[in-house]
Amino acid sequence: MANTIQAAKRAKQAEQARSHNASLRSRYRTAIKKVLKMVQAKDKPAAVTAYSEAVPVLDSMVNKKIIHQNKASRHKSRLNQQIKALG
């Protein structure tokens, strides 16, 4: 338990930030899973659509500092490779 008012406030703010960041992480993971699901179903048009919806989500997470730019780029590259492999 916090010993000062300031420490109690910071603990409350940290919990709010943690909760918000968790929801954002869930959002980008869901976007990736949607693309992977379409790739596994071998539905290229749906996979391309899901990919085009996932890219702005990943870029948004980079801007919010939820994930690093390199991680977003890696995800986008790998997803794109899988979509192209569908032929």
PyMOL commands that set and color helices and strands:
alter all, ss='L'
color gray80, all
select helices_A, chain A and resi 5-40+44-63+69-85
alter helices_A, ss='H'
color red, helices_A
deselect
rebuild
show_as cartoon
